[in-house]
Amino acid sequence: LRPLLPADTEILGMTITDGIAKLDLNEVVLDCEDAVEESNMIQGIVMTLAEFSTIDKVQFLFDGKILDKMPHGTIVKEQM
């Protein structure tokens, strides 16, 4: 088993408003080896946060910025 997040990942902030968790991570998470690793990381985070009854969707930010997609093509602009 391998961890979903790189060791140097930092959560820069998180808010929950109207069922949407806005999760701000540092840019370390953008350095995935391939599209599979990238997608697994995003889906793992979404599934983990969705376990909380107050969270219906997740909006990703990276160093405070919303990206359309990650370097290997995983779309992260839309709330998941």
Contact map, one row per residue, 1 for C-alpha under 8 A:
11100000000000000000000000000000000000000000000000000000000000000000000000000000
11110000000000000000000000000000000000000000000000000000000000000000000000000000
11111100000000000000000000000000000000000000000000000000000000000000000000000000
01111100000000000000000000000000000010011001000000000000000000000000000000000000
00111110100000000000000000001000000000001000000000000000000000000000000000000000
00111111100000000000000000011000000000000000000000000000000000000000000000000000
00001111100000000000000000000000000000000000000000000000000000000000000000000000
00000111110000000000000000010000000000000000000000000000000000000000000000000000
00001111111000000000000011111000000000000000000000000000000000000000000000000000
00000001111100000000000011000000000000000000000000000000000000000000000000000000
00000000111111000000001111000000000000000000000000000000000000000000000000000000
00000000011111000000001111000000000000000000000000000000000000100000000000000000
00000000001111100000001110000000000000000000000000000000000000000000000000000000
00000000001111110000111100000000000000000000000000000000000000000000000000000000
00000000000011111000111000000000000000000000000000000000000000000000000000000000
00000000000001111111110000000000000000000000000000000110000000000000000000000000
00000000000000111111100000000000000000000000000000000000000000000000000000000000
00000000000000011111000000000000000000000000000000000000000000000000000000000000
00000000000000011111100000000000000000000000000000000111100000000000000000000000
00000000000000011111110000000000000000000000000000000011111000000000000000000010
00000000000001111011111000000000000000000000000000000011111000000000000000000000
00000000000001110001111100000000000000000000000000000000011110000000000000000000
00000000001111100000111110000000000000000000000000000000011110000000000000000000
00000000001111000000011111000000000000000000000000000000000111110000000000000000
00000000111110000000001111101000000000000000000000000000000111110000000000000000
00000000111100000000000111111000000000000000000000000000000001100000000000000000
00000000100000000000000011111110000000000000000000000000000001100000000000000000
00000101100000000000000001111110000000000000000000000000000000000000000000000000
00001100100000000000000011111111000000000000000000000000000000000000000000000000
00000000000000000000000000111111000001000000000000000000000000000000011000000000
00000000000000000000000000111111100000000000000000000000000000000000001000000000
00000000000000000000000000001111111011000000000000000000000000000000000100000000
00000000000000000000000000000011111011000000000000000000000000000000000000000000
00000000000000000000000000000001111111000000000000000000000000000000000100000000
00000000000000000000000000000001111111100000000000000000000000000000000111000000
00000000000000000000000000000000011111110000000000000000000000000000000000000000
00010000000000000000000000000001111111111000000000000000000000000000000000000000
00000000000000000000000000000101111111111100000000000000000000000000010101000000
00000000000000000000000000000000001111111110000000000000000000000000000001000000
00010000000000000000000000000000000111111111000000000000000000000000000000000000
00011000000000000000000000000000000011111111100000000000000000000000000000000000
00000000000000000000000000000000000001111111110000000000000000000000000000000000
00000000000000000000000000000000000000111111111000000000000000000000000000000000
00010000000000000000000000000000000000011111111100000000000000000000000000000000
00000000000000000000000000000000000000001111111110000000000000000000000000000000
00000000000000000000000000000000000000000111111111000000110000000000000000000001
00000000000000000000000000000000000000000011111111100000000000000000000000000000
00000000000000000000000000000000000000000001111111110000000000000000000000000000
00000000000000000000000000000000000000000000111111110010010000000000000000000000
00000000000000000000000000000000000000000000011111111011100000000000000000000000
00000000000000000000000000000000000000000000001111111010000000000000000000000000
00000000000000000000000000000000000000000000000111111110000000000000000000000000
00000000000000000000000000000000000000000000000001111111000000000000000000000000
00000000000000010010000000000000000000000000000000011111000000000000000000000000
00000000000000010011100000000000000000000000000011111111110000000000000000000000
00000000000000000011100000000000000000000000000001001111110000000000000000000000
00000000000000000011100000000000000000000000010001000011111000000000000000000011
00000000000000000001111000000000000000000000010010000011111100000000000000000011
00000000000000000001111000000000000000000000000000000000111110000000000000011111
00000000000000000000011110000000000000000000000000000000011111000100000000011010
00000000000000000000011110000000000000000000000000000000001111111110000000000000
00000000000000000000000111100000000000000000000000000000000111111110000000000000
00000000000100000000000111100000000000000000000000000000000011111000000000000000
00000000000000000000000110000000000000000000000000000000000011111100000000000000
00000000000000000000000000000000000000000000000000000000000011111110000000000000
00000000000000000000000000000000000000000000000000000000000111011111000000011000
00000000000000000000000000000000000000000000000000000000000011001111110000011000
00000000000000000000000000000000000000000000000000000000000000000111110000111100
00000000000000000000000000000000000000000000000000000000000000000011111111111000
00000000000000000000000000000100000001000000000000000000000000000011111111110000
00000000000000000000000000000110000000000000000000000000000000000000111111000000
00000000000000000000000000000001011001000000000000000000000000000000111111000000
00000000000000000000000000000000001000000000000000000000000000000000111111100000
00000000000000000000000000000000001001100000000000000000000000000000111111110000
00000000000000000000000000000000000000000000000000000000000000000001110011111100
00000000000000000000000000000000000000000000000000000000001100000111110001111111
00000000000000000000000000000000000000000000000000000000001100000111100000111110
00000000000000000000000000000000000000000000000000000000001000000001000000111111
00000000000000000001000000000000000000000000000000000000111100000000000000011111
00000000000000000000000000000000000000000000010000000000111000000000000000010111
